Amino acid sequence: MRTWSVRHSGFMERLYRSFETALAIAAPILARIGFHRLERPVGALEAGVKGLLFDCRMCGDCVLSKTGMSCPMNCPKALRNGPCGGVRADGNCEVYPDMRCVWAEAYEGSLRMREGGSIADVLPPINHALKGSSTWMRLAREKAKAPR
């Protein structure tokens, strides 16, 4: 299913932007309920949805919108800023020869996205303290704090 998400990354990007807008609108309501109360159920929902669509590892520091809807955490080496030097000539992974390189997929997915040029942005290292937490709830918290 994750290859489907990469092949339809333009659609997934539009869907994500709509979801982000809905989160921004809902942020005050979510804040009243309490983000800490929502973390576990929303995290479970996020893990299910993103696990199905992107083979998400719930790193808590999602960068799908910058990597062509291909999760870099699927890379056996967990490379977050591009492929290693071992990508095979056919675009497959050096560690798992039957698996397409996550970054080869990311590049192809980025070509279908409006914001696809952001694949060239250098991403900060993963914050391991966020592992298992909901990126959606973190985004909602940020939207709730943002000045209007």
C-alpha positions in Angstrom: 0.0 0.0 0.0 2.9 2.4 0.7 3.9 2.3 -3.0 0.3 3.3 -3.9 0.7 6.3 -1.6 3.9 7.3 -3.4 2.3 6.8 -6.8 -0.6 9.0 -5.8 1.5 11.5 -3.8 -0.1 14.6 -5.4 -3.5 13.4 -4.2 -2.1 12.5 -0.8 -0.5 16.0 -0.5 -3.9 17.6 -1.2 -5.6 15.4 1.3 -3.0 16.1 3.9 -3.3 19.9 3.3 -7.1 19.6 3.9 -6.5 17.6 7.0 -4.0 20.1 8.3 -6.6 22.9 7.7 -9.2 20.9 9.6 -6.8 20.4 12.5 -6.2 24.1 12.6 -9.9 24.8 12.8 -10.4 22.1 15.5 -7.3 23.0 17.5 -9.2 25.3 20.0 -11.8 22.5 20.6 -9.0 19.9 21.0 -7.3 22.2 23.5 -10.4 22.5 25.6 -10.8 18.7 25.7 -7.1 18.4 26.6 -4.3 17.4 24.3 -3.0 14.9 26.9 -6.4 13.2 27.0 -6.4 12.8 23.2 -2.8 11.7 22.7 -3.4 8.0 23.1 -6.7 7.6 21.1 -5.5 9.9 18.3 -2.1 8.2 18.3 -3.8 4.8 17.9 -5.9 6.2 15.0 -2.8 7.8 13.4 -0.8 4.6 13.7 -3.5 2.7 12.0 -4.1 5.1 9.1 -0.5 6.0 8.5 0.6 2.4 9.1 -1.7 1.2 6.3 -0.9 4.0 3.9 2.8 4.6 4.5 4.0 1.7 6.6 4.6 4.4 9.3 6.9 3.6 12.2 5.4 6.4 14.4 8.6 8.3 14.8 6.6 11.3 16.1 8.5 13.5 13.7 6.7 12.9 10.4 8.2 14.3 7.2 6.0 12.6 4.6 5.1 15.9 3.0 8.8 16.5 2.3 9.7 13.0 1.1 7.3 12.3 -1.7 4.9 10.5 0.8 7.6 7.8 1.2 8.5 7.3 4.9 12.3 7.5 5.4 12.0 5.4 8.5 11.3 2.4 6.2 14.9 2.6 5.1 16.9 -0.2 6.7 19.6 2.3 7.6 17.0 4.9 8.8 18.5 7.5 6.6 16.6 10.7 6.8 18.2 13.0 4.2 18.7 10.9 1.1 19.9 7.5 -0.1 23.1 5.8 0.9 25.8 5.0 -1.6 24.6 1.5 -2.0 21.4 2.0 -4.1 21.6 -0.7 -6.8 21.4 0.2 -10.5 17.8 -1.0 -10.6 16.8 1.4 -7.8 16.6 -1.3 -5.2 18.1 -1.3 -1.7 21.5 -2.8 -1.0 20.4 -4.3 2.3 17.2 -5.8 1.0 17.7 -6.4 -2.7 14.0 -7.2 -3.3 12.9 -3.9 -1.8 12.8 -0.6 -3.8 15.0 2.1 -2.2 12.8 4.3 -0.1 14.7 7.4 -1.4 14.2 6.4 -5.0 10.5 6.1 -4.3 10.6 9.5 -2.4 12.2 11.2 -5.4 9.6 9.8 -7.8 6.8 10.8 -5.4 8.1 14.3 -5.0 7.8 14.8 -8.7 4.1 14.4 -8.4 3.7 17.0 -5.6 3.2 20.7 -5.8 5.6 21.1 -2.9 7.9 18.4 -4.3 11.0 20.6 -4.3 11.1 20.4 -0.5 12.7 16.9 -0.9 16.0 18.9 -1.3 15.5 20.5 2.2 17.9 19.2 4.8 15.8 17.6 7.5 16.9 17.8 11.2 17.8 14.6 12.8 15.0 12.6 14.3 14.0 13.5 17.8 13.9 10.0 19.5 12.0 11.5 22.5 8.9 11.8 20.2 8.9 8.1 19.2 5.5 6.7 19.5 3.8 10.0 19.9 1.2 11.5 17.6 2.5 14.0 15.0 -1.2 15.0 14.4 -1.5 16.0 18.1 1.8 17.9 18.0 0.6 19.8 14.9 -2.8 20.6 16.6 -0.9 21.9 19.6 1.2 24.1 17.4 -1.9 25.4 15.6 -3.6 26.1 18.9 -0.6 28.2 20.1 -0.3 30.1 16.8 -1.4 33.7 16.8 -4.6 34.4 14.8 
